[in-house]
Amino acid sequence: MSESFDFIVVGKGMMGAAAARHLALAGASVALIGPDEPADWANHSGVFSSHYDNARITRTIDNDPVWARLARRSIERYDAIERESGVAFYHEVGCLIAGPAPGAAYDYIEKVEKARDALGVVAPRFDHDELSQRFPWFRFPKGTAGIYEQQGAGYINPRALVMAQTVCAQKGGTRIVRSEVRSVSEAPDRVVVTTRDGSRFDAGRVIVAAGGFSLSNTLLPRPIDLKVKARTVFFAEVASGDLAAFDGMPSLIGAAPEQERSYYLLPPVAYADGKHYIKIGGDPTDRVLDGEPAVRQWFRGSASVAAAEHLRGLLAEVMPGLRPVSTHFSPCVTSFTRRGLPYIGFAESERIAVVTGGNGQAAKSSDEIGRLGAALVINGRIDEPEYDADFSVAFR
Ligand SMILES: Cc1cc2nc3c(=O)[nH]c(=O)nc-3n(C[C@H](O)[C@H](O)[C@H](O)COP(=O)(O)OP(=O)(O)OC[C@H]3O[C@@H](n4cnc5c(N)ncnc54)[C@H](O)[C@@H]3O)c2cc1C
């Protein structure tokens, strides 16, 4: 026995849940299939996700105009998704991007200003001295400038956004199946999806939105060119009595030509243990995970001690006044595509589509990426002249 739908989305993550919501809005019959977060990571044998956290930076300002537009369109819909779902996920605390001032060889800040101006976003530039006055929590090297987007930026809770998208999709009639998919295969005129617990579903078209697990050789007919990188995230606990001192602190991106000097940093965010943590990420080197089993293994492990120590050092440099009560670190993965944009395209035939490849920055933009994925499977193509972009899938 197989349950039939117009569309099935494999992966109840950031892009998949968004795609399901948009498909349901279009009036299609949809199944969204993917497991919830495991309670015990170390002993979990199934798949994981890159959104198992409480904070992801959101901002329109970007050095790439396509990413800026993907973000902008998503951010514009946050409020409607929160209202429709009743789930709050957006914290508009602002975002600062700091990097070498214009005129330096590394022209990141100039590119951010260009993308900002093309979209008409209000985000003024501050020079080094202005930065230390306006943002007293941070200390930057001489010659740093910063672009500050105060409105429409800050951070989102990715767990809550996925929940909100799932609630909206379900309200729109989507069937939510909380299981891991074992296989996706084409049959004449249909695509058949089976789950680890033995259920069977079919649809006219399927979207595989499995994040780093899109490397799996049972989900796609042909391996895609996706580099999944191991990431370590460092958390510094802020004493509850100190929290008021961080009022007004924005999210921060430190952009540098050297990977080991680049980082992102979140203001104190509440977690399930009732504590608040400042979070910093930005691995000094890349470790590419070779295949889906390696991705599972990385999530089950305790991340990299060397990367965590590096992040501890960066945090002490940029926030010299911070005195954490405790620290810890945890694993995550980011998935990189050949062209640096997400894949939103068909995988070989026109029945199985792939929506993946967040390139470390798709949480904030996941709603628009999901919308484009939904448009692809509904219309058979993406017809969006505003995007001067190639979202097609590259294969290995
Ligand atoms: C440490 C870290 C920090 C980041 N910071 C930011 C940030 O500040 N701002 C930002 O915008 N982005 C950020 N990102 C990136 C962002 O989190 C990702 O781009 C985003 O989560 C990708 O969404 P996705 O839907 O592709 O993958 P995911 O959110 O990982 O979702 C994939 C889903 O597929 C499911 N799945 C996998 N295999 C199967 C299967 N076989 N069957 C069924 N379901 C399956 C998983 O359970 C998961 O729910 C960060 C990422 C990391 C790791």
The ligand as a Tripos MOL2 file, in Angstrom:
@<TRIPOS>MOLECULE
LIG
   53    58     1     0     0
SMALL
NO_CHARGES

@<TRIPOS>ATOM
      1 C1         27.3840   26.2200   12.7050 C.3       1 LIG1
      2 C2         26.4990   26.7910   11.6420 C.ar      1 LIG1
      3 C3         26.1930   28.1380   11.6820 C.ar      1 LIG1
      4 C4         25.3810   28.6870   10.6920 C.ar      1 LIG1
      5 N1         25.0880   30.0010   10.7650 N.ar      1 LIG1
      6 C5         24.2250   30.5420    9.8740 C.ar      1 LIG1
      7 C6         23.8270   31.8720   10.0120 C.ar      1 LIG1
      8 O1         24.2550   32.5760   10.9320 O.2       1 LIG1
      9 N2         22.9430   32.3780    9.1270 N.ar      1 LIG1
     10 C7         22.4410   31.6240    8.1170 C.ar      1 LIG1
     11 O2         21.6260   32.1360    7.3400 O.2       1 LIG1
     12 N3         22.8020   30.3220    7.9600 N.ar      1 LIG1
     13 C8         23.6720   29.7740    8.8200 C.ar      1 LIG1
     14 N4         24.0350   28.4710    8.7160 N.ar      1 LIG1
     15 C9         23.5570   27.6760    7.5720 C.3       1 LIG1
     16 C10        22.1860   27.1010    7.7340 C.3       1 LIG1
     17 O3         21.9720   26.5460    9.0160 O.3       1 LIG1
     18 C11        22.0100   26.0540    6.6640 C.3       1 LIG1
     19 O4         22.2980   26.6630    5.4060 O.3       1 LIG1
     20 C12        20.6120   25.4940    6.6390 C.3       1 LIG1
     21 O5         20.3270   24.7990    7.8220 O.3       1 LIG1
     22 C13        20.4790   24.5610    5.4570 C.3       1 LIG1
     23 O6         19.1420   24.1340    5.3540 O.3       1 LIG1
     24 P1         18.7900   22.7530    4.6630 P.3       1 LIG1
     25 O7         17.3230   22.6640    4.6480 O.co2     1 LIG1
     26 O8         19.5660   22.6050    3.4090 O.co2     1 LIG1
     27 O9         19.4150   21.6690    5.6580 O.3       1 LIG1
     28 P2         18.9190   21.2350    7.1100 P.3       1 LIG1
     29 O10        18.3700   22.3860    7.8560 O.co2     1 LIG1
     30 O11        20.0480   20.4660    7.6890 O.co2     1 LIG1
     31 O12        17.7220   20.2610    6.8110 O.3       1 LIG1
     32 C14        17.9060   19.0180    6.1810 C.3       1 LIG1
     33 C15        16.8520   18.0890    6.7220 C.3       1 LIG1
     34 O13        16.8910   16.8810    5.9930 O.3       1 LIG1
     35 C16        16.5990   15.8380    6.8820 C.3       1 LIG1
     36 N5         17.0840   14.5880    6.3060 N.ar      1 LIG1
     37 C17        18.3530   14.2380    6.0250 C.ar      1 LIG1
     38 N6         18.3870   12.9760    5.5310 N.ar      1 LIG1
     39 C18        17.1190   12.5460    5.5040 C.ar      1 LIG1
     40 C19        16.5040   11.3180    5.1320 C.ar      1 LIG1
     41 N7         17.2070   10.2910    4.6640 N.pl3     1 LIG1
     42 N8         15.1620   11.2150    5.2650 N.ar      1 LIG1
     43 C20        14.4140   12.2410    5.7200 C.ar      1 LIG1
     44 N9         14.9470   13.4260    6.0980 N.ar      1 LIG1
     45 C21        16.2790   13.5610    5.9900 C.ar      1 LIG1
     46 C22        17.2660   16.2040    8.1820 C.3       1 LIG1
     47 O14        16.6160   15.5710    9.2570 O.3       1 LIG1
     48 C23        17.0670   17.7280    8.1990 C.3       1 LIG1
     49 O15        15.9300   18.0900    8.9490 O.3       1 LIG1
     50 C24        24.8610   27.8720    9.6700 C.ar      1 LIG1
     51 C25        25.1640   26.5110    9.6430 C.ar      1 LIG1
     52 C26        25.9780   25.9730   10.6220 C.ar      1 LIG1
     53 C27        26.3070   24.5230   10.5880 C.3       1 LIG1
@<TRIPOS>BOND
     1     1     2 1
     2     2     3 ar
     3     2    52 ar
     4     3     4 ar
     5     4     5 ar
     6     4    50 ar
     7     5     6 ar
     8     6     7 ar
     9     6    13 1
    10     7     8 2
    11     7     9 ar
    12     9    10 ar
    13    10    11 2
    14    10    12 ar
    15    12    13 ar
    16    13    14 ar
    17    14    15 1
    18    14    50 ar
    19    15    16 1
    20    16    17 1
    21    16    18 1
    22    18    19 1
    23    18    20 1
    24    20    21 1
    25    20    22 1
    26    22    23 1
    27    23    24 1
    28    24    25 2
    29    24    26 1
    30    24    27 1
    31    27    28 1
    32    28    29 2
    33    28    30 1
    34    28    31 1
    35    31    32 1
    36    32    33 1
    37    33    34 1
    38    33    48 1
    39    34    35 1
    40    35    36 1
    41    35    46 1
    42    36    37 ar
    43    36    45 ar
    44    37    38 ar
    45    38    39 ar
    46    39    40 ar
    47    39    45 ar
    48    40    41 1
    49    40    42 ar
    50    42    43 ar
    51    43    44 ar
    52    44    45 ar
    53    46    47 1
    54    46    48 1
    55    48    49 1
    56    50    51 ar
    57    51    52 ar
    58    52    53 1
@<TRIPOS>SUBSTRUCTURE
     1 LIG1         1 GROUP 0 **** ****
